[in-house]
Amino acid sequence: MQKLYASICKNLREFEDAKIKLWENGVEDSTEEKLNQFLLSREYTDSTEEGFLKVNFDPVLVRLLREVKYLKLLDINVPERASKLYEKVNIYRS
């Protein structure tokens, strides 16, 4: 019974590590492109010349910030790029 328990725990740790590595690889790809976009954009309509200001904060970055928050709460190491992005979470919220 103990061997089975140890085997299951080992498999779960390996699965968790593999998922975290996969997530880390996606962080680098998604953040660089999204952070190079303008934060504000002007949305023009047919009836106005000035247009409305629109916040152009990508949902991928919102998801990334949320994921980093929960990974830090679980004491899981996050990539440096994601950690630096998360340090500015209050700036992005305001």
N, C-alpha and C positions, 0 to 999 in steps of 0.2 A: 504494500500500500504506500509506503514511504517513497519507493522508487517511482511509482506512478505520479505521486504528488510532485516530486522533484522534476520529473520529466515535463509535466504540464507547466510548471512554473518557468522552466527553462524555455519552453516553446513560446510561452506568452511574452517573456522578455525579448526573445529574438524577434517576434512579430512586432512588438512595440518599437524596438530599435529600427527595424526595417521601415516602418511607417514614418518614423521621425526623420530618417535619412531622406526618404522620398519627399517629405514636406520641405526639408531644408533645401533640396535642389530646386524646388519650385519657388522658393522665396527669392532667390537670386534672380531668376528669370522674370518674375512678375513685378518686383518692386522697381527695378531700374527703369523700365519702360514707363510705368505709371507715374513715377515721380518727376519725369521730364515733361509731363503735360502741364499746361497752365492750370492754376487752381481756380481761377474765375474765367468765365467765358461770357460773351454777350450773345443772347438769344434774340434774334431779330424776328419780328412778325411783319406781316404785310401792311398793317395799319400804322406802325410807328417807325420812325427813323432811328431813334436811340436804342430801342430794344431793352430787354431786361437782363440783369446780371444773374448768372446761374453758377452755382458752386459745382465745380467739375472734379469732385473728389471721388475717385473710382471705388466701386464696391469691393473690388479685390483687395484694396488697401484697408478698407474697413474690416473685412474678414480677417486679414493678416494681423491687424492690431488686436482684434478680439482673441485670436488663437494664441498670440504671444502672451497676452495677459493670463490666459488659463494655463499655458505651459509653465509660466513662471510661478503660478500658484502651486503647481504640482512639483516644483523644484526640478524641472527638466531643462537642461541646457538648450538655449536657442542660438541660432547663428548670429554672428556679430552684426551683420547687416540688419537683421530683424530687431535685434536688441537696440541698435542705434535709432532705428525708426520708432520704436516704442518709447524711447526716452523723450520724444517730441510729441507724445500723444495729446498732451494738454494744449499744445499749440494748434494741432490739427483740429481739435474739437472746437476751439474758439474761432 
